[in-house]
Amino acid sequence: MVDVWIMENANSAQVALFFALFAVLALVETVAPARPRSPQPKKRWGTNLALTTVNIFVLSLFPITFFGAAIWAQAHGYGLLNLLSPPFEVLVVATLSTRGFISFFTHYLMHKVEFLWRLHRVHHFDTELDVTSTVRFHPLEFVAALVPGVAVVVAVGMSPWVLLLYELLDAGVTLFSHANIRLPRSVERVLRYVIVTPDLHRVHHSSWQPETDSNFSAVFPIWDVICGTFRTETRVPHATMELGLEVPRDERTDRFFWLLGSPFFRVESRARPAFPYDRPE
């Protein structure tokens, strides 16, 4: 019965939690933003929300999900955890940490493989960062991340209900980490080792490549700590650091159809030649 409920309601639960927290964090951003807000945000917000809507629709069309793969593997006894039947605590830790690794490693590959980067840079083209940036992705990026992720879910034999717990945490933490809010310094210094905080993720959205290529985790930063990609310090203060990419920094970054087509052509600056692979130097 639990598996049936997860299959029928998991995606709806994620969407409901996402929009409830979206509304709360958007209000907090309005009252107490960490960085000055852009003077004309409406076009940017419209583009980001349009991409969010498209991505939620595209995800609803996928014939297979992480939840479905986990339930299928459990029903057939496939995967390491299903074969070993470990204690409850081991099952929870193994599922949460492995699901976190999937997010970390696929995100890392998005920055290191050229065509994957061309898909993922749609997210980094945003020259500001707030809750509307959370699902500002190219729809094909979700397809590219789903295939290897499903293989790992089956191979490990992840628990479906623990996987649901992670996905709900993911919906909440990714909204929180993209929000234009600032935590008390004493809180942030501790919390950033437990979950991904706004300050931690803002480093990842810096236009300076050594900072861009850091902090790949989505929920728990443990894999960045282990793999040496955890970064807390920035060249300039968070309030004034340049976000997005060095190329481009013009009105194209807020054009919905331009963003959808951008993985398939080189993106050049209108003021200078493009960098190799259009990456920030």
C-alpha positions in Angstrom: 0.0 0.0 0.0 2.8 2.4 0.8 4.5 1.7 -2.6 1.2 2.4 -4.3 0.7 5.7 -2.4 4.3 6.8 -3.4 3.7 6.0 -7.0 0.4 7.9 -7.1 1.2 10.8 -4.9 5.0 11.4 -4.7 5.2 13.9 -7.5 2.1 15.8 -6.3 3.5 16.0 -2.8 6.8 17.5 -4.2 4.9 20.1 -6.3 2.6 21.1 -3.4 5.6 21.5 -1.1 7.5 23.4 -3.7 4.9 26.0 -4.3 4.0 26.4 -0.6 7.7 27.1 0.3 8.1 29.2 -2.9 5.4 31.6 -1.7 6.9 31.8 1.8 10.5 32.4 0.6 9.4 34.9 -2.0 7.7 37.0 0.7 10.9 36.8 2.9 13.0 38.0 -0.1 10.7 41.0 -0.5 10.9 42.0 3.1 14.6 41.3 3.8 16.7 40.6 0.6 20.4 39.6 1.1 21.4 41.4 -2.2 19.9 44.4 -3.9 17.1 43.3 -6.2 17.3 44.1 -9.9 15.4 47.3 -10.8 13.3 45.7 -13.5 12.7 42.0 -12.5 9.4 41.3 -14.2 10.9 39.9 -17.5 13.4 37.8 -15.7 10.8 36.4 -13.3 8.5 35.7 -16.2 11.2 33.7 -18.0 12.2 31.8 -14.9 8.6 30.9 -14.1 7.9 29.9 -17.7 10.9 27.5 -17.6 9.7 26.2 -14.2 6.2 25.5 -15.7 7.7 23.7 -18.7 10.0 21.6 -16.6 7.2 20.5 -14.2 5.1 19.5 -17.3 8.0 17.7 -18.9 8.8 15.7 -15.7 5.1 14.7 -15.5 5.5 13.0 -19.0 8.4 10.9 -18.1 7.5 7.2 -18.3 9.9 6.3 -15.5 10.9 8.1 -12.3 13.3 7.4 -9.5 10.4 6.3 -7.4 9.1 3.9 -10.0 12.6 2.5 -10.5 13.1 2.0 -6.7 9.7 0.3 -6.3 10.4 -2.0 -9.3 13.8 -3.0 -7.9 12.3 -3.7 -4.5 9.5 -5.8 -6.0 12.0 -7.9 -7.9 14.7 -8.1 -5.3 17.2 -6.2 -7.4 19.9 -4.0 -5.9 22.4 -4.2 -3.2 20.2 -3.0 -0.3 17.3 -5.3 -1.4 19.7 -8.3 -1.4 21.3 -7.5 2.0 18.2 -6.3 3.9 20.3 -4.1 6.2 19.2 -2.6 9.5 16.8 0.3 9.3 19.5 2.9 10.2 21.8 1.6 7.4 18.9 1.6 4.9 18.1 5.3 5.6 21.7 6.5 5.6 22.6 4.5 2.5 19.6 5.7 0.5 20.0 9.3 1.5 23.8 9.5 0.9 23.6 7.6 -2.4 20.7 9.8 -3.7 22.8 12.8 -2.6 25.8 11.5 -4.6 23.6 11.1 -7.7 22.8 14.8 -7.5 26.4 15.8 -6.7 28.0 13.7 -9.5 25.5 14.5 -12.2 25.8 18.2 -11.4 29.6 17.8 -11.5 29.4 16.2 -14.9 27.1 19.1 -16.1 30.0 21.4 -15.5 32.7 19.2 -17.0 31.2 17.6 -20.2 30.8 20.2 -23.0 27.2 19.4 -24.2 26.0 18.8 -20.7 27.4 22.2 -19.8 25.6 23.8 -22.7 22.3 22.4 -21.2 23.2 23.4 -17.6 24.5 26.9 -18.4 20.8 27.9 -18.9 20.6 27.8 -15.1 23.9 29.9 -14.8 22.9 32.4 -17.4 20.7 34.0 -14.7 22.5 37.1 -13.5 20.6 37.3 -10.3 19.6 34.6 -7.8 16.3 34.2 -6.0 13.6 31.5 -5.6 12.5 32.0 -9.2 16.0 30.6 -10.2 15.4 27.3 -8.6 13.9 25.4 -11.5 15.3 27.6 -14.3 16.8 24.7 -16.2 16.7 23.5 -19.8 14.2 20.6 -20.0 16.7 18.3 -21.7 18.9 18.6 -18.6 16.4 16.6 -16.6 16.4 13.9 -19.3 20.2 13.8 -19.2 20.3 13.4 -15.4 17.4 10.9 -15.2 19.1 8.1 -17.2 22.2 7.5 -15.0 20.3 8.3 -11.9 17.7 5.5 -12.5 20.6 3.0 -13.1 22.1 3.9 -9.7 18.7 3.7 -7.9 18.2 0.2 -9.2 21.8 -1.0 -8.7 21.8 0.2 -5.1 18.2 -0.9 -4.4 17.1 2.3 -2.7 14.2 2.3 -0.3 11.2 4.0 -2.1 9.9 5.8 1.1 13.4 7.1 2.1 13.8 8.2 -1.5 10.6 10.1 -1.2 11.9 11.7 2.0 15.0 12.9 0.1 13.0 14.3 -2.8 10.8 16.3 -0.3 14.0 17.6 1.3 15.4 18.4 -2.1 12.3 20.5 -3.0 12.6 22.5 0.2 16.4 22.9 0.4 16.9 23.9 -3.2 14.3 26.6 -2.9 16.0 27.7 0.3 19.5 27.7 -1.1 18.5 29.8 -4.2 16.6 32.3 -2.1 17.9 35.9 -1.9 18.0 35.8 1.9 20.7 36.0 4.5 21.0 34.0 7.7 22.7 35.2 10.9 26.4 34.6 10.4 26.6 32.4 13.5 23.8 30.2 12.2 25.1 30.0 8.6 28.6 28.9 9.7 27.2 25.8 11.4 24.2 25.1 9.1 26.3 25.1 5.9 27.9 21.8 7.0 24.5 20.2 7.4 22.5 21.4 4.4 23.2 23.7 1.5 22.6 27.3 2.6 21.9 30.4 0.4 25.5 31.7 1.0 27.0 28.3 0.1 25.0 28.0 -3.1 25.5 31.6 -4.1 29.3 30.8 -4.3 28.4 28.3 -7.0 26.6 31.0 -9.0 29.6 33.3 -9.0 30.8 34.3 -12.5 34.4 33.4 -11.5 35.0 29.9 -12.6 36.9 28.6 -9.5 33.8 29.5 -7.5 31.4 28.3 -10.2 33.0 24.9 -10.1 32.4 24.3 -6.4 29.5 23.4 -4.1 27.8 20.9 -6.4 25.6 19.3 -3.8 21.8 19.9 -3.7 20.7 19.0 -0.2 23.6 17.8 2.0 27.1 19.2 1.3 28.9 16.1 2.5 30.0 15.0 -1.0 31.6 18.4 -1.7 33.4 18.1 1.6 34.6 14.6 0.8 35.6 15.4 -2.8 37.3 18.8 -2.1 34.8 21.0 -3.9 33.4 22.6 -0.8 34.0 26.4 -0.9 32.8 29.0 1.6 35.0 32.0 0.9 34.6 34.3 -2.1 36.9 36.9 -3.8 34.4 39.7 -3.2 31.5 40.1 -0.6 28.3 38.3 -1.4 26.4 41.6 -1.6 28.4 42.7 -4.6 29.8 39.6 -6.2 28.9 39.1 -9.9 26.5 36.3 -10.5 25.8 34.4 -13.7 28.4 33.9 -16.4 30.8 36.4 -17.9 29.3 35.7 -21.3 26.6 36.8 -22.0 25.4 39.6 -19.7 22.7 41.2 -21.7 19.0 40.9 -22.4 19.4 37.5 -24.0 19.6 35.9 -20.6 16.0 36.7 -20.0 14.6 35.5 -23.3 12.6 32.3 -23.0 13.0 30.9 -26.5 16.7 32.1 -26.7 17.4 30.0 -23.6 15.7 26.9 -25.0 17.8 27.1 -28.2 21.1 28.2 -26.5 22.6 24.6 -26.0 22.7 24.2 -29.8 24.8 27.3 -30.7 27.9 29.1 -29.4 27.1 32.0 -27.2 29.3 35.0 -27.9 29.6 38.3 -26.1 28.5 41.4 -28.0 31.6 43.1 -26.7 34.3 40.5 -27.0 34.9 37.0 -28.5 33.5 34.0 -26.6 35.7 32.0 -24.3 36.4 28.3 -25.2 33.2 26.4 -24.4 31.7 29.7 -23.3 33.0 29.1 -19.8 33.9 31.9 -17.4 37.7 32.3 -17.0 
